[in-house]
Amino acid sequence: MRKMHMAFVLCGPLVAASAAFAQDGARAIVEKAIQAQGGEAKIAKLRTMRIKVEGTTDLVPGQPNLPFTIEDTWQMPNRYKTESTFQLMGKKFTQTQVIDGDKGWIQTDGQVQDMPKDALAEMKEQKYAEDLDRLGFLSEKGIEFSVLDEIKVEGKPAVGVLVKSKGHRDVKLYFDKASGLLVKREQRVLDPSSSKEVRQDVILSNYQEMDGLKHYKKIVALRDGKKVIDARVTEVEFFEKLDAKVFAKP
């Protein structure tokens, strides 16, 4: 019993030291990514921005390679707007979804309604994961991160960081080993067609510089290994501040 007790006494500090070492390693990976993308001052621009994306999606049942356009607007930490447009059976459809603090709303072809509670919760969860792309989580409270095993993304070595936060699903971020840039985000999302969680991989590539900040220009998303989005970024715009009206319910 005495030997077992001594083992526990010694094990505690060793486990704590190992955890600290793992977090330091993960921090170094993210810090390298921040510098690779342009530095702290530059990536701060990602917190209030607009991005326009054009491509095709297989997320609409029975409509493979459906062309779409999406405009997303962020004002972190708690405001987000996504406007999507696509052609279906010869008719143009538009939908706007907004998170404004603790509330959310949807507008579909002019009809506005409050976002259902479950849909709002899932949208917030996906926004949480996307917010991590902005690499501002190192100083946030309640977030733990550790090093993942090295993998290959698009045939190139990538180092990974596991991000954990109470009340959220785990998110894996992978960074190109050579350049340091973020190249992949892995998360669990709720598939509306099955109401089950599935693995989603988002591949980010073709980084280009804008005013000293590198930003990806190509996005590919896969769900359970099947490609569901293939798109390119056509516009990126940064703001000092956005009017609250941008996110206000009509």
N, C-alpha and C positions, 0 to 999 in steps of 0.2 A: 504494500500500500504506500510505503514511503517513497519507493522509486516512482510509482505512478504519480504521486503528488508532485515530486520534483520535475517530472516530465511536463506536467501541466504548467508549472511555474515557469519553466524554460520556454515552453511552446508559445505562451501568450506574447511575450516580446518579439519572438521570431515571426509570428504571424503578422503582428502589427508592423514590423519592419518590412516584411515582404509586401504588404498592402501599400505602404508608403512608397516603396521602390517602384511598384507597378504604376502608381498614380504619377510619380515623377516621370517615368518613361512615357506615359500617355501624354502628359503635359508637354514634354519636349516635342512630341510628334505634332501636336496642335500648334505649338508656338512656331515651329518650322513652317507649317501651313499658312499661318497668319503672315509671316514674313514673305513667303513665296507669292502670296496673293497681293501684297502691297504694303503690309504693316497695319498696326492697330488703328491708326487714324483713318486709313483708307477703307478698311473693312467696316468701320463704323457707319459708312454710307449705306451699307446693305440693310440697315435697320429701318430705313424709310426710303422706299423705292417703288418703281413700277417696272414690270417686265412683260414683254409681249412674246408669245410663243406660237409658232405655226407648225402643223404637222398632221399626222394621221393617228387614229386610235382604233383598237379592237375592243374597247370597253362597252360599246353599244351592241347588245345581242343581235345577231343577224345582219350586222353592218360592218364587215371587215374593211380595214383601211379607210375609215371614215375621216375625211378632211375636217380639221377644226382650227380655230384660233382662240387663244386664251390670253387675257390680260390680268395679271395678278398685281395687287398693290399691297404693300406692307407698311404698317406703322407700328413697329414693335414697342412694347411687348404684347399688346392686347387688341390690335386692330388689323384686320385682314379682309381683302376684297378680291374675289375672283369672278371674272366675266368671261363666259364661254359662248362661242358661236359656231354652229355647224349646219350643214345642209343634209336633210333627211327626206328622202322620197320627193325631191324637187322643192322642198320648202325649207326656208331658213328659220332656224330656232336659236334663240338667245336665252341665256340664264345667268343671273347674278346671285352669288352667295356671299354673305358678309358676316364676319364676326366683329362685334362692337362691344368690347368688354365682356360682360357675362351674357350678353344677348346675341341673337343671330336672326337673320331674315333671308328670304329667298324671293327673287323676282323672276318669273318665267313668262316670257312674251307679254310683259306688261302687268301680269297678275302678281301681287305682293302678299306674302304671308310670313308669319313668324316661323322660324326654323324649328322643327320638332326637336324635343329634348335629346333623343338618341342621336339624331343626325348632327346636332350641334356638338355633342360630346365627341363624336368621331372626327368631325372637322377640326376641332380644337386639338385632338390627338395627332392628326396628320400635320397640322400647323406646327405643333411642338417639334416634331421631327424635322420639318423643313427649316425651322428657325435655327436648328443646330448647324445647318450648312453655313451660317453666318459667323461661326467660330467665336462667338462672344460668351461662351458658357464657362470659361475657365475660372472666372471670378464669381459665378453665381452660387448662391447657397443651396444646399440640398442636392447637388449633382455630384455623382461619383463617376470616375472614369478610369479605365484600365486598358492595358495593351492586349490586343488580339493577335492570333497567329498570322503570319504573313501569308498573303494569297496573291493571285494574279488577276488583274483587271485589264481586259482588252489585251491580254498577252504580256503585260508588264508587271513587275513586282510591286505590290502595294502593302503598306503597313496599316494596321487597323487600331481603332480605339472604340471600346465599348462604353456607351454612355447610359448610366442608370439614374433614375430619379423617381422618388416615391410618387405613386399615382399615375405614372406613365409607363408605357411599354419600353423595353430596352431598344436602343438604336445603335447600329454599328456604322461607323464612319471609316472609310478606307482612303488613304492618301498615297499618291504615286511616290514610290520610294526615292526616286531620283529628284523630281521637281518639288515634292512636298505638297502639291496641289490636291484638293479633294477630288476624287474620281468616282466614288461610289458611296451611296447610303443604303443600308439594309434595315428594314423595319417590318412590323406586322401591321396590316391594314384590314379593315372589315370589307369583305367583298359583298356588295349590295345584292348580287344575283343569288348568293347562297347564304348570306347572313353569317358567314364563317370567316374567321381570321385567316389570311393567306400571307405568304412572304412576298414582300415587294422589294425589288432592287432597282435603284435609280442610278444610271450611269451618266456621269457628267464629263464632257470632253471639249476639245477645241477651244481652249482658253484664249481670249484676246484681251489686250490692255485698253482700258478706258481711263484717261486722266490718272494714270498711275495705279489703277486697280485692275487686276486680272479677273475676268468673269467668263464662265463657260458659255459656249454658243450652241452646244448640242446636248440634247437630253434623250435618253432611251430608258423606258421603264418596263420592267418585267414583273409578272405576277406568277409565282410558282414556276419560274423558268420560262414562261411564255411571254413574248414581247407584246405589250399592249399599247405602248406609246413610242412613236419615233418622231422627234420634233427638233426644230432649230429656233434659237432665240433671234428675233428680228429687231427688237428694241429694248434698251435698258435706260432708265432715267432715275436719277437720284434727287432727293429733296431734303432741305433743311427741316421742313415741317409741312404737314398736310392739314388742310382745313378739316374739322370734324364732320363737315357736311359730306365729304367724300364717302364716309361710311354710314351716314344717317339713313334711317329707313324712310322711303318716300311717303 
